[in-house]
Amino acid sequence: MGDADYELRPHRVAIPPPKPFYQSLESSLKETFFPDDPFRQFKNQPMSRKVVLGLQYFMPVLEWAPRYTFDLFKADVVAGITIASLAVPQGISYAGLANLPPVLGLYSSFVPPLVYAMLGSSRDLAVGTVAVASLLIASMLGKEVNPNENPKLYVQLALTATFFAGVFQAGLGFLRSVP
């Protein structure tokens, strides 16, 4: 066989017929908000199964908790102790970067991972405080309130800012717009 047997020939591709506006808008919105079609598992299911699947979709703990074993618990305890040995001092230092009391750094070390354990879906995602967020909080709030002159107001503003960041992030998670 020579090279002539493998020559490339152009193939014509037909242009798809135009869709009506409503169908085009619907498919664009579906692709934007649900690119992985999370509702395909609901098709042809009884209503009781749809309810269970819906709850598991928004709270993954309901899916994996029934299969959780004592061996997994032992491994999680070892992993938790290992991570805590790093996360606790790190959280305290990040609270210092944000000009916040150290106890808030302790809360930030264990509350976000605990919440994510119940509502998150990735086994490989690290959740916790980061230096950039601490520095941004200090920079943003430091322009409005001096943490040394009015520490109570500073802490209240920091908690309010993080609350609204969490609400925004939860909203994006609910819409599954977060990559």
LUMMIKE-48521 format. One record per atom (N, C-alpha, C): x, y, z; residue in one letter; atom name; residue number from 1. Coordinates in steps of 0.2 Angstrom, whole numbers, m for minus. Example, Ala and Ser with C-alpha at 12.3 -4.5 7.8 and 13.67 -1.06 7.14 Angstrom:
2
@c1 66 c2 m28 c3 39 r A a N k 1
@c1 62 c2 m22 c3 39 r A a CA k 1
@c1 66 c2 m16 c3 39 r A a C k 1
@c1 64 c2 m11 c3 35 r S a N k 2
@c1 68 c2 m5 c3 36 r S a CA k 2
@c1 64 c2 0 c3 39 r S a C k 2
***
This chain:
179
@c1 4 c2 m6 c3 0 r M a N k 1
@c1 0 c2 0 c3 0 r M a CA k 1
@c1 4 c2 6 c3 0 r M a C k 1
@c1 3 c2 11 c3 m4 r G a N k 2
@c1 7 c2 17 c3 m5 r G a CA k 2
@c1 3 c2 22 c3 m1 r G a C k 2
@c1 6 c2 28 c3 m2 r D a N k 3
@c1 3 c2 34 c3 2 r D a CA k 3
@c1 m3 c2 36 c3 m2 r D a C k 3
@c1 m4 c2 34 c3 m8 r A a N k 4
@c1 m10 c2 36 c3 m12 r A a CA k 4
@c1 m16 c2 33 c3 m9 r A a C k 4
@c1 m15 c2 27 c3 m6 r D a N k 5
@c1 m21 c2 24 c3 m3 r D a CA k 5
@c1 m24 c2 28 c3 3 r D a C k 5
@c1 m20 c2 32 c3 6 r Y a N k 6
@c1 m22 c2 35 c3 13 r Y a CA k 6
@c1 m23 c2 43 c3 12 r Y a C k 6
@c1 m24 c2 45 c3 6 r E a N k 7
@c1 m25 c2 52 c3 5 r E a CA k 7
@c1 m31 c2 55 c3 8 r E a C k 7
@c1 m30 c2 61 c3 10 r L a N k 8
@c1 m36 c2 64 c3 14 r L a CA k 8
@c1 m41 c2 67 c3 10 r L a C k 8
@c1 m47 c2 66 c3 11 r R a N k 9
@c1 m52 c2 68 c3 7 r R a CA k 9
@c1 m56 c2 73 c3 11 r R a C k 9
@c1 m58 c2 79 c3 9 r P a N k 10
@c1 m62 c2 83 c3 13 r P a CA k 10
@c1 m69 c2 80 c3 14 r P a C k 10
@c1 m72 c2 81 c3 20 r H a N k 11
@c1 m79 c2 78 c3 21 r H a CA k 11
@c1 m83 c2 84 c3 22 r H a C k 11
@c1 m89 c2 84 c3 19 r R a N k 12
@c1 m94 c2 90 c3 20 r R a CA k 12
@c1 m98 c2 89 c3 26 r R a C k 12
@c1 m98 c2 94 c3 30 r V a N k 13
@c1 m102 c2 94 c3 36 r V a CA k 13
@c1 m108 c2 98 c3 35 r V a C k 13
@c1 m114 c2 95 c3 36 r A a N k 14
@c1 m120 c2 99 c3 35 r A a CA k 14
@c1 m121 c2 104 c3 41 r A a C k 14
@c1 m123 c2 110 c3 39 r I a N k 15
@c1 m125 c2 115 c3 44 r I a CA k 15
@c1 m132 c2 113 c3 48 r I a C k 15
@c1 m132 c2 113 c3 54 r P a N k 16
@c1 m138 c2 111 c3 57 r P a CA k 16
@c1 m144 c2 116 c3 56 r P a C k 16
@c1 m150 c2 113 c3 56 r P a N k 17
@c1 m155 c2 118 c3 55 r P a CA k 17
@c1 m156 c2 123 c3 61 r P a C k 17
@c1 m158 c2 129 c3 60 r P a N k 18
@c1 m159 c2 134 c3 65 r P a CA k 18
@c1 m164 c2 132 c3 70 r P a C k 18
@c1 m163 c2 133 c3 76 r K a N k 19
@c1 m168 c2 131 c3 82 r K a CA k 19
@c1 m172 c2 137 c3 83 r K a C k 19
@c1 m178 c2 136 c3 85 r P a N k 20
@c1 m183 c2 141 c3 87 r P a CA k 20
@c1 m179 c2 145 c3 93 r P a C k 20
@c1 m181 c2 151 c3 94 r F a N k 21
@c1 m178 c2 155 c3 99 r F a CA k 21
@c1 m179 c2 152 c3 106 r F a C k 21
@c1 m185 c2 149 c3 108 r Y a N k 22
@c1 m186 c2 146 c3 114 r Y a CA k 22
@c1 m181 c2 140 c3 116 r Y a C k 22
@c1 m181 c2 136 c3 111 r Q a N k 23
@c1 m176 c2 130 c3 111 r Q a CA k 23
@c1 m169 c2 132 c3 112 r Q a C k 23
@c1 m167 c2 137 c3 108 r S a N k 24
@c1 m160 c2 139 c3 109 r S a CA k 24
@c1 m159 c2 142 c3 116 r S a C k 24
@c1 m163 c2 146 c3 118 r L a N k 25
@c1 m162 c2 149 c3 125 r L a CA k 25
@c1 m162 c2 144 c3 130 r L a C k 25
@c1 m167 c2 139 c3 130 r E a N k 26
@c1 m167 c2 134 c3 135 r E a CA k 26
@c1 m161 c2 130 c3 135 r E a C k 26
@c1 m158 c2 128 c3 129 r S a N k 27
@c1 m152 c2 124 c3 129 r S a CA k 27
@c1 m146 c2 128 c3 131 r S a C k 27
@c1 m146 c2 134 c3 130 r S a N k 28
@c1 m140 c2 139 c3 132 r S a CA k 28
@c1 m141 c2 139 c3 140 r S a C k 28
@c1 m147 c2 140 c3 143 r L a N k 29
@c1 m147 c2 141 c3 150 r L a CA k 29
@c1 m146 c2 134 c3 153 r L a C k 29
@c1 m148 c2 129 c3 150 r K a N k 30
@c1 m146 c2 122 c3 153 r K a CA k 30
@c1 m139 c2 121 c3 153 r K a C k 30
@c1 m136 c2 122 c3 148 r E a N k 31
@c1 m128 c2 121 c3 147 r E a CA k 31
@c1 m125 c2 126 c3 152 r E a C k 31
@c1 m127 c2 132 c3 153 r T a N k 32
@c1 m124 c2 137 c3 158 r T a CA k 32
@c1 m125 c2 135 c3 165 r T a C k 32
@c1 m131 c2 133 c3 167 r F a N k 33
@c1 m132 c2 131 c3 174 r F a CA k 33
@c1 m131 c2 124 c3 176 r F a C k 33
@c1 m132 c2 119 c3 171 r F a N k 34
@c1 m131 c2 112 c3 173 r F a CA k 34
@c1 m127 c2 109 c3 167 r F a C k 34
@c1 m120 c2 111 c3 167 r P a N k 35
@c1 m117 c2 108 c3 161 r P a CA k 35
@c1 m116 c2 100 c3 161 r P a C k 35
@c1 m116 c2 97 c3 167 r D a N k 36
@c1 m115 c2 90 c3 167 r D a CA k 36
@c1 m122 c2 86 c3 168 r D a C k 36
@c1 m128 c2 90 c3 166 r D a N k 37
@c1 m134 c2 87 c3 167 r D a CA k 37
@c1 m135 c2 83 c3 173 r D a C k 37
@c1 m135 c2 86 c3 179 r P a N k 38
@c1 m136 c2 82 c3 185 r P a CA k 38
@c1 m143 c2 79 c3 186 r P a C k 38
@c1 m147 c2 81 c3 182 r F a N k 39
@c1 m154 c2 78 c3 183 r F a CA k 39
@c1 m156 c2 72 c3 179 r F a C k 39
@c1 m151 c2 69 c3 175 r R a N k 40
@c1 m152 c2 63 c3 171 r R a CA k 40
@c1 m153 c2 57 c3 175 r R a C k 40
@c1 m151 c2 57 c3 181 r Q a N k 41
@c1 m152 c2 51 c3 186 r Q a CA k 41
@c1 m159 c2 51 c3 188 r Q a C k 41
@c1 m163 c2 57 c3 188 r F a N k 42
@c1 m170 c2 57 c3 190 r F a CA k 42
@c1 m175 c2 54 c3 185 r F a C k 42
@c1 m172 c2 53 c3 179 r K a N k 43
@c1 m177 c2 51 c3 174 r K a CA k 43
@c1 m179 c2 44 c3 175 r K a C k 43
@c1 m186 c2 43 c3 174 r N a N k 44
@c1 m189 c2 36 c3 175 r N a CA k 44
@c1 m188 c2 33 c3 182 r N a C k 44
@c1 m188 c2 38 c3 187 r Q a N k 45
@c1 m187 c2 35 c3 194 r Q a CA k 45
@c1 m194 c2 37 c3 197 r Q a C k 45
@c1 m196 c2 33 c3 202 r P a N k 46
@c1 m202 c2 34 c3 206 r P a CA k 46
@c1 m201 c2 40 c3 210 r P a C k 46
@c1 m206 c2 44 c3 212 r M a N k 47
@c1 m206 c2 50 c3 216 r M a CA k 47
@c1 m201 c2 49 c3 223 r M a C k 47
@c1 m202 c2 44 c3 226 r S a N k 48
@c1 m198 c2 43 c3 232 r S a CA k 48
@c1 m191 c2 42 c3 231 r S a C k 48
@c1 m189 c2 39 c3 225 r R a N k 49
@c1 m182 c2 39 c3 224 r R a CA k 49
@c1 m179 c2 45 c3 221 r R a C k 49
@c1 m184 c2 49 c3 218 r K a N k 50
@c1 m182 c2 56 c3 216 r K a CA k 50
@c1 m180 c2 61 c3 222 r K a C k 50
@c1 m184 c2 60 c3 227 r V a N k 51
@c1 m183 c2 64 c3 233 r V a CA k 51
@c1 m176 c2 62 c3 236 r V a C k 51
@c1 m175 c2 55 c3 237 r V a N k 52
@c1 m169 c2 53 c3 240 r V a CA k 52
@c1 m163 c2 56 c3 236 r V a C k 52
@c1 m163 c2 55 c3 229 r L a N k 53
@c1 m158 c2 57 c3 225 r L a CA k 53
@c1 m157 c2 65 c3 225 r L a C k 53
@c1 m162 c2 68 c3 226 r G a N k 54
@c1 m162 c2 76 c3 227 r G a CA k 54
@c1 m158 c2 78 c3 233 r G a C k 54
@c1 m160 c2 74 c3 238 r L a N k 55
@c1 m157 c2 76 c3 245 r L a CA k 55
@c1 m149 c2 74 c3 244 r L a C k 55
@c1 m148 c2 68 c3 241 r Q a N k 56
@c1 m141 c2 66 c3 241 r Q a CA k 56
@c1 m137 c2 71 c3 236 r Q a C k 56
@c1 m140 c2 74 c3 231 r Y a N k 57
@c1 m137 c2 78 c3 227 r Y a CA k 57
@c1 m135 c2 85 c3 230 r Y a C k 57
@c1 m139 c2 87 c3 235 r F a N k 58
@c1 m137 c2 93 c3 238 r F a CA k 58
@c1 m134 c2 92 c3 245 r F a C k 58
@c1 m134 c2 86 c3 248 r M a N k 59
@c1 m131 c2 84 c3 254 r M a CA k 59
@c1 m127 c2 77 c3 253 r M a C k 59
@c1 m121 c2 77 c3 250 r P a N k 60
@c1 m118 c2 71 c3 248 r P a CA k 60
@c1 m117 c2 66 c3 254 r P a C k 60
@c1 m117 c2 69 c3 260 r V a N k 61
@c1 m116 c2 65 c3 266 r V a CA k 61
@c1 m121 c2 59 c3 267 r V a C k 61
@c1 m127 c2 61 c3 264 r L a N k 62
@c1 m133 c2 56 c3 264 r L a CA k 62
@c1 m131 c2 50 c3 259 r L a C k 62
@c1 m127 c2 51 c3 255 r E a N k 63
@c1 m125 c2 46 c3 250 r E a CA k 63
@c1 m119 c2 41 c3 253 r E a C k 63
@c1 m114 c2 44 c3 256 r W a N k 64
@c1 m109 c2 40 c3 258 r W a CA k 64
@c1 m109 c2 38 c3 265 r W a C k 64
@c1 m113 c2 41 c3 270 r A a N k 65
@c1 m114 c2 39 c3 277 r A a CA k 65
@c1 m116 c2 32 c3 278 r A a C k 65
@c1 m121 c2 30 c3 274 r P a N k 66
@c1 m123 c2 23 c3 275 r P a CA k 66
@c1 m117 c2 18 c3 274 r P a C k 66
@c1 m113 c2 19 c3 270 r R a N k 67
@c1 m107 c2 15 c3 268 r R a CA k 67
@c1 m101 c2 16 c3 272 r R a C k 67
@c1 m101 c2 21 c3 277 r Y a N k 68
@c1 m95 c2 22 c3 281 r Y a CA k 68
@c1 m94 c2 17 c3 286 r Y a C k 68
@c1 m88 c2 15 c3 286 r T a N k 69
@c1 m86 c2 9 c3 290 r T a CA k 69
@c1 m81 c2 11 c3 296 r T a C k 69
@c1 m80 c2 7 c3 301 r F a N k 70
@c1 m76 c2 8 c3 306 r F a CA k 70
@c1 m69 c2 9 c3 304 r F a C k 70
@c1 m67 c2 5 c3 299 r D a N k 71
@c1 m60 c2 6 c3 296 r D a CA k 71
@c1 m59 c2 13 c3 293 r D a C k 71
@c1 m64 c2 15 c3 290 r L a N k 72
@c1 m63 c2 22 c3 287 r L a CA k 72
@c1 m63 c2 27 c3 292 r L a C k 72
@c1 m67 c2 26 c3 298 r F a N k 73
@c1 m67 c2 31 c3 303 r F a CA k 73
@c1 m60 c2 31 c3 306 r F a C k 73
@c1 m56 c2 25 c3 307 r K a N k 74
@c1 m50 c2 25 c3 310 r K a CA k 74
@c1 m45 c2 29 c3 306 r K a C k 74
@c1 m45 c2 28 c3 299 r A a N k 75
@c1 m41 c2 32 c3 295 r A a CA k 75
@c1 m42 c2 39 c3 295 r A a C k 75
@c1 m49 c2 41 c3 296 r D a N k 76
@c1 m51 c2 48 c3 296 r D a CA k 76
@c1 m48 c2 51 c3 302 r D a C k 76
@c1 m48 c2 47 c3 308 r V a N k 77
@c1 m45 c2 50 c3 314 r V a CA k 77
@c1 m38 c2 52 c3 314 r V a C k 77
@c1 m34 c2 47 c3 311 r V a N k 78
@c1 m27 c2 48 c3 310 r V a CA k 78
@c1 m26 c2 54 c3 305 r V a C k 78
@c1 m30 c2 54 c3 300 r A a N k 79
@c1 m29 c2 60 c3 295 r A a CA k 79
@c1 m31 c2 66 c3 298 r A a C k 79
@c1 m36 c2 66 c3 303 r G a N k 80
@c1 m38 c2 72 c3 306 r G a CA k 80
@c1 m33 c2 75 c3 311 r G a C k 80
@c1 m30 c2 70 c3 315 r I a N k 81
@c1 m25 c2 72 c3 319 r I a CA k 81
@c1 m19 c2 75 c3 316 r I a C k 81
@c1 m17 c2 72 c3 310 r T a N k 82
@c1 m11 c2 75 c3 306 r T a CA k 82
@c1 m13 c2 82 c3 303 r T a C k 82
@c1 m19 c2 83 c3 301 r I a N k 83
@c1 m21 c2 89 c3 298 r I a CA k 83
@c1 m21 c2 94 c3 303 r I a C k 83
@c1 m24 c2 92 c3 309 r A a N k 84
@c1 m25 c2 97 c3 314 r A a CA k 84
@c1 m18 c2 100 c3 317 r A a C k 84
@c1 m13 c2 96 c3 317 r S a N k 85
@c1 m7 c2 98 c3 319 r S a CA k 85
@c1 m4 c2 103 c3 315 r S a C k 85
@c1 m6 c2 104 c3 309 r L a N k 86
@c1 m4 c2 109 c3 304 r L a CA k 86
@c1 m10 c2 115 c3 304 r L a C k 86
@c1 m16 c2 113 c3 304 r A a N k 87
@c1 m21 c2 118 c3 303 r A a CA k 87
@c1 m22 c2 123 c3 309 r A a C k 87
@c1 m21 c2 120 c3 315 r V a N k 88
@c1 m23 c2 124 c3 321 r V a CA k 88
@c1 m18 c2 130 c3 322 r V a C k 88
@c1 m11 c2 129 c3 322 r P a N k 89
@c1 m7 c2 134 c3 322 r P a CA k 89
@c1 m7 c2 139 c3 316 r P a C k 89
@c1 m9 c2 136 c3 310 r Q a N k 90
@c1 m10 c2 140 c3 304 r Q a CA k 90
@c1 m16 c2 144 c3 304 r Q a C k 90
@c1 m21 c2 142 c3 307 r G a N k 91
@c1 m27 c2 146 c3 308 r G a CA k 91
@c1 m26 c2 152 c3 313 r G a C k 91
@c1 m22 c2 150 c3 318 r I a N k 92
@c1 m21 c2 156 c3 323 r I a CA k 92
@c1 m16 c2 161 c3 320 r I a C k 92
@c1 m12 c2 159 c3 316 r S a N k 93
@c1 m7 c2 164 c3 313 r S a CA k 93
@c1 m11 c2 168 c3 307 r S a C k 93
@c1 m16 c2 165 c3 304 r Y a N k 94
@c1 m20 c2 168 c3 299 r Y a CA k 94
@c1 m24 c2 173 c3 302 r Y a C k 94
@c1 m27 c2 171 c3 308 r A a N k 95
@c1 m31 c2 176 c3 312 r A a CA k 95
@c1 m27 c2 182 c3 314 r A a C k 95
@c1 m20 c2 181 c3 315 r G a N k 96
@c1 m16 c2 187 c3 317 r G a CA k 96
@c1 m15 c2 191 c3 310 r G a C k 96
@c1 m14 c2 188 c3 305 r L a N k 97
@c1 m14 c2 192 c3 298 r L a CA k 97
@c1 m20 c2 196 c3 297 r L a C k 97
@c1 m26 c2 194 c3 299 r A a N k 98
@c1 m32 c2 198 c3 298 r A a CA k 98
@c1 m33 c2 202 c3 304 r A a C k 98
@c1 m29 c2 203 c3 309 r N a N k 99
@c1 m30 c2 207 c3 315 r N a CA k 99
@c1 m36 c2 205 c3 319 r N a C k 99
@c1 m37 c2 198 c3 319 r L a N k 100
@c1 m43 c2 195 c3 323 r L a CA k 100
@c1 m40 c2 192 c3 329 r L a C k 100
@c1 m44 c2 190 c3 334 r P a N k 101
@c1 m42 c2 186 c3 340 r P a CA k 101
@c1 m40 c2 179 c3 338 r P a C k 101
@c1 m35 c2 176 c3 341 r P a N k 102
@c1 m33 c2 170 c3 339 r P a CA k 102
@c1 m38 c2 164 c3 339 r P a C k 102
@c1 m43 c2 165 c3 344 r V a N k 103
@c1 m49 c2 160 c3 344 r V a CA k 103
@c1 m53 c2 159 c3 338 r V a C k 103
@c1 m53 c2 165 c3 334 r L a N k 104
@c1 m57 c2 165 c3 328 r L a CA k 104
@c1 m53 c2 160 c3 323 r L a C k 104
@c1 m46 c2 161 c3 323 r G a N k 105
@c1 m42 c2 156 c3 319 r G a CA k 105
@c1 m43 c2 149 c3 321 r G a C k 105
@c1 m44 c2 147 c3 327 r L a N k 106
@c1 m46 c2 140 c3 329 r L a CA k 106
@c1 m52 c2 138 c3 326 r L a C k 106
@c1 m57 c2 143 c3 326 r Y a N k 107
@c1 m64 c2 141 c3 323 r Y a CA k 107
@c1 m63 c2 140 c3 316 r Y a C k 107
@c1 m59 c2 144 c3 313 r S a N k 108
@c1 m58 c2 143 c3 306 r S a CA k 108
@c1 m54 c2 137 c3 304 r S a C k 108
@c1 m51 c2 134 c3 309 r S a N k 109
@c1 m47 c2 128 c3 307 r S a CA k 109
@c1 m52 c2 122 c3 307 r S a C k 109
@c1 m57 c2 122 c3 311 r F a N k 110
@c1 m61 c2 116 c3 311 r F a CA k 110
@c1 m68 c2 116 c3 308 r F a C k 110
@c1 m71 c2 122 c3 309 r V a N k 111
@c1 m78 c2 123 c3 306 r V a CA k 111
@c1 m79 c2 122 c3 299 r V a C k 111
@c1 m75 c2 126 c3 294 r P a N k 112
@c1 m76 c2 125 c3 287 r P a CA k 112
@c1 m75 c2 117 c3 285 r P a C k 112
@c1 m69 c2 114 c3 287 r P a N k 113
@c1 m69 c2 107 c3 285 r P a CA k 113
@c1 m75 c2 102 c3 288 r P a C k 113
@c1 m77 c2 104 c3 294 r L a N k 114
@c1 m83 c2 100 c3 296 r L a CA k 114
@c1 m89 c2 101 c3 292 r L a C k 114
@c1 m91 c2 108 c3 290 r V a N k 115
@c1 m96 c2 109 c3 286 r V a CA k 115
@c1 m95 c2 106 c3 279 r V a C k 115
@c1 m89 c2 106 c3 276 r Y a N k 116
@c1 m88 c2 103 c3 270 r Y a CA k 116
@c1 m89 c2 96 c3 270 r Y a C k 116
@c1 m87 c2 93 c3 276 r A a N k 117
@c1 m88 c2 85 c3 276 r A a CA k 117
@c1 m95 c2 83 c3 275 r A a C k 117
@c1 m100 c2 88 c3 277 r M a N k 118
@c1 m107 c2 86 c3 277 r M a CA k 118
@c1 m110 c2 88 c3 270 r M a C k 118
@c1 m107 c2 93 c3 267 r L a N k 119
@c1 m110 c2 96 c3 261 r L a CA k 119
@c1 m106 c2 96 c3 255 r L a C k 119
@c1 m100 c2 94 c3 256 r G a N k 120
@c1 m95 c2 94 c3 250 r G a CA k 120
@c1 m95 c2 88 c3 246 r G a C k 120
@c1 m93 c2 88 c3 240 r S a N k 121
@c1 m93 c2 82 c3 236 r S a CA k 121
@c1 m86 c2 79 c3 234 r S a C k 121
@c1 m81 c2 83 c3 235 r S a N k 122
@c1 m74 c2 81 c3 233 r S a CA k 122
@c1 m70 c2 78 c3 239 r S a C k 122
@c1 m67 c2 72 c3 237 r R a N k 123
@c1 m63 c2 69 c3 243 r R a CA k 123
@c1 m56 c2 73 c3 243 r R a C k 123
@c1 m54 c2 76 c3 237 r D a N k 124
@c1 m47 c2 79 c3 237 r D a CA k 124
@c1 m46 c2 86 c3 238 r D a C k 124
@c1 m52 c2 89 c3 240 r L a N k 125
@c1 m52 c2 97 c3 241 r L a CA k 125
@c1 m50 c2 98 c3 248 r L a C k 125
@c1 m45 c2 103 c3 248 r A a N k 126
@c1 m43 c2 105 c3 255 r A a CA k 126
@c1 m47 c2 112 c3 257 r A a C k 126
@c1 m50 c2 112 c3 263 r V a N k 127
@c1 m54 c2 117 c3 265 r V a CA k 127
@c1 m51 c2 120 c3 271 r V a C k 127
@c1 m51 c2 127 c3 271 r G a N k 128
@c1 m48 c2 130 c3 277 r G a CA k 128
@c1 m46 c2 137 c3 276 r G a C k 128
@c1 m43 c2 140 c3 281 r T a N k 129
@c1 m41 c2 147 c3 280 r T a CA k 129
@c1 m35 c2 147 c3 275 r T a C k 129
@c1 m34 c2 153 c3 272 r V a N k 130
@c1 m28 c2 154 c3 267 r V a CA k 130
@c1 m26 c2 161 c3 269 r V a C k 130
@c1 m19 c2 162 c3 268 r A a N k 131
@c1 m16 c2 169 c3 269 r A a CA k 131
@c1 m19 c2 174 c3 265 r A a C k 131
@c1 m21 c2 173 c3 259 r V a N k 132
@c1 m23 c2 179 c3 255 r V a CA k 132
@c1 m30 c2 181 c3 257 r V a C k 132
@c1 m34 c2 177 c3 259 r A a N k 133
@c1 m41 c2 179 c3 262 r A a CA k 133
@c1 m40 c2 183 c3 268 r A a C k 133
@c1 m35 c2 181 c3 273 r S a N k 134
@c1 m34 c2 185 c3 279 r S a CA k 134
@c1 m31 c2 192 c3 277 r S a C k 134
@c1 m26 c2 192 c3 273 r L a N k 135
@c1 m24 c2 198 c3 271 r L a CA k 135
@c1 m29 c2 203 c3 268 r L a C k 135
@c1 m33 c2 200 c3 264 r L a N k 136
@c1 m39 c2 204 c3 261 r L a CA k 136
@c1 m43 c2 207 c3 266 r L a C k 136
@c1 m45 c2 203 c3 271 r I a N k 137
@c1 m50 c2 205 c3 276 r I a CA k 137
@c1 m46 c2 211 c3 280 r I a C k 137
@c1 m40 c2 210 c3 282 r A a N k 138
@c1 m36 c2 215 c3 285 r A a CA k 138
@c1 m36 c2 222 c3 281 r A a C k 138
@c1 m34 c2 221 c3 275 r S a N k 139
@c1 m34 c2 227 c3 270 r S a CA k 139
@c1 m41 c2 230 c3 269 r S a C k 139
@c1 m46 c2 226 c3 268 r M a N k 140
@c1 m53 c2 229 c3 267 r M a CA k 140
@c1 m55 c2 233 c3 273 r M a C k 140
@c1 m55 c2 229 c3 279 r L a N k 141
@c1 m58 c2 232 c3 285 r L a CA k 141
@c1 m53 c2 237 c3 288 r L a C k 141
@c1 m47 c2 237 c3 287 r G a N k 142
@c1 m42 c2 242 c3 290 r G a CA k 142
@c1 m43 c2 249 c3 287 r G a C k 142
@c1 m46 c2 249 c3 281 r K a N k 143
@c1 m48 c2 256 c3 279 r K a CA k 143
@c1 m54 c2 259 c3 282 r K a C k 143
@c1 m58 c2 255 c3 285 r E a N k 144
@c1 m64 c2 257 c3 288 r E a CA k 144
@c1 m64 c2 258 c3 296 r E a C k 144
@c1 m61 c2 253 c3 299 r V a N k 145
@c1 m60 c2 253 c3 306 r V a CA k 145
@c1 m53 c2 251 c3 308 r V a C k 145
@c1 m51 c2 254 c3 313 r N a N k 146
@c1 m44 c2 253 c3 316 r N a CA k 146
@c1 m45 c2 247 c3 321 r N a C k 146
@c1 m42 c2 241 c3 320 r P a N k 147
@c1 m43 c2 235 c3 325 r P a CA k 147
@c1 m41 c2 237 c3 332 r P a C k 147
@c1 m36 c2 241 c3 333 r N a N k 148
@c1 m34 c2 243 c3 340 r N a CA k 148
@c1 m38 c2 248 c3 343 r N a C k 148
@c1 m42 c2 252 c3 340 r E a N k 149
@c1 m46 c2 257 c3 343 r E a CA k 149
@c1 m53 c2 254 c3 344 r E a C k 149
@c1 m56 c2 250 c3 340 r N a N k 150
@c1 m62 c2 248 c3 340 r N a CA k 150
@c1 m62 c2 240 c3 338 r N a C k 150
@c1 m60 c2 236 c3 343 r P a N k 151
@c1 m59 c2 229 c3 341 r P a CA k 151
@c1 m66 c2 225 c3 340 r P a C k 151
@c1 m71 c2 227 c3 344 r K a N k 152
@c1 m77 c2 224 c3 343 r K a CA k 152
@c1 m81 c2 225 c3 337 r K a C k 152
@c1 m81 c2 231 c3 334 r L a N k 153
@c1 m83 c2 233 c3 328 r L a CA k 153
@c1 m79 c2 230 c3 322 r L a C k 153
@c1 m73 c2 229 c3 323 r Y a N k 154
@c1 m69 c2 226 c3 318 r Y a CA k 154
@c1 m70 c2 219 c3 317 r Y a C k 154
@c1 m71 c2 215 c3 323 r V a N k 155
@c1 m73 c2 208 c3 323 r V a CA k 155
@c1 m80 c2 207 c3 320 r V a C k 155
@c1 m85 c2 212 c3 322 r Q a N k 156
@c1 m91 c2 211 c3 319 r Q a CA k 156
@c1 m91 c2 212 c3 311 r Q a C k 156
@c1 m87 c2 217 c3 309 r L a N k 157
@c1 m87 c2 218 c3 302 r L a CA k 157
@c1 m84 c2 212 c3 298 r L a C k 157
@c1 m79 c2 209 c3 301 r A a N k 158
@c1 m75 c2 203 c3 298 r A a CA k 158
@c1 m80 c2 197 c3 298 r A a C k 158
@c1 m84 c2 196 c3 303 r L a N k 159
@c1 m89 c2 191 c3 303 r L a CA k 159
@c1 m95 c2 192 c3 298 r L a C k 159
@c1 m97 c2 199 c3 297 r T a N k 160
@c1 m102 c2 200 c3 292 r T a CA k 160
@c1 m99 c2 199 c3 285 r T a C k 160
@c1 m93 c2 201 c3 284 r A a N k 161
@c1 m90 c2 200 c3 277 r A a CA k 161
@c1 m89 c2 193 c3 276 r A a C k 161
@c1 m87 c2 189 c3 281 r T a N k 162
@c1 m86 c2 182 c3 279 r T a CA k 162
@c1 m93 c2 178 c3 279 r T a C k 162
@c1 m98 c2 181 c3 282 r F a N k 163
@c1 m105 c2 178 c3 282 r F a CA k 163
@c1 m107 c2 179 c3 274 r F a C k 163
@c1 m107 c2 185 c3 272 r F a N k 164
@c1 m109 c2 186 c3 265 r F a CA k 164
@c1 m105 c2 183 c3 260 r F a C k 164
@c1 m99 c2 182 c3 261 r A a N k 165
@c1 m95 c2 178 c3 256 r A a CA k 165
@c1 m97 c2 171 c3 256 r A a C k 165
@c1 m99 c2 168 c3 262 r G a N k 166
@c1 m102 c2 161 c3 263 r G a CA k 166
@c1 m108 c2 161 c3 259 r G a C k 166
@c1 m113 c2 166 c3 260 r V a N k 167
@c1 m119 c2 166 c3 257 r V a CA k 167
@c1 m119 c2 165 c3 250 r V a C k 167
@c1 m114 c2 170 c3 247 r F a N k 168
@c1 m113 c2 170 c3 240 r F a CA k 168
@c1 m110 c2 163 c3 237 r F a C k 168
@c1 m105 c2 161 c3 241 r Q a N k 169
@c1 m102 c2 154 c3 239 r Q a CA k 169
@c1 m108 c2 149 c3 239 r Q a C k 169
@c1 m112 c2 149 c3 244 r A a N k 170
@c1 m117 c2 143 c3 245 r A a CA k 170
@c1 m122 c2 144 c3 239 r A a C k 170
@c1 m124 c2 150 c3 237 r G a N k 171
@c1 m128 c2 151 c3 232 r G a CA k 171
@c1 m125 c2 149 c3 225 r G a C k 171
@c1 m119 c2 150 c3 224 r L a N k 172
@c1 m115 c2 147 c3 218 r L a CA k 172
@c1 m115 c2 140 c3 218 r L a C k 172
@c1 m114 c2 137 c3 224 r G a N k 173
@c1 m114 c2 130 c3 225 r G a CA k 173
@c1 m121 c2 127 c3 224 r G a C k 173
@c1 m126 c2 130 c3 226 r F a N k 174
@c1 m133 c2 128 c3 225 r F a CA k 174
@c1 m134 c2 128 c3 217 r F a C k 174
@c1 m132 c2 133 c3 214 r L a N k 175
@c1 m133 c2 133 c3 207 r L a CA k 175
@c1 m128 c2 129 c3 203 r L a C k 175
@c1 m123 c2 126 c3 206 r R a N k 176
@c1 m118 c2 122 c3 203 r R a CA k 176
@c1 m114 c2 126 c3 198 r R a C k 176
@c1 m113 c2 132 c3 199 r S a N k 177
@c1 m109 c2 136 c3 194 r S a CA k 177
@c1 m102 c2 136 c3 196 r S a C k 177
@c1 m100 c2 133 c3 202 r V a N k 178
@c1 m93 c2 133 c3 204 r V a CA k 178
@c1 m90 c2 128 c3 200 r V a C k 178
@c1 m84 c2 129 c3 197 r P a N k 179
@c1 m81 c2 123 c3 194 r P a CA k 179
@c1 m78 c2 118 c3 198 r P a C k 179
***
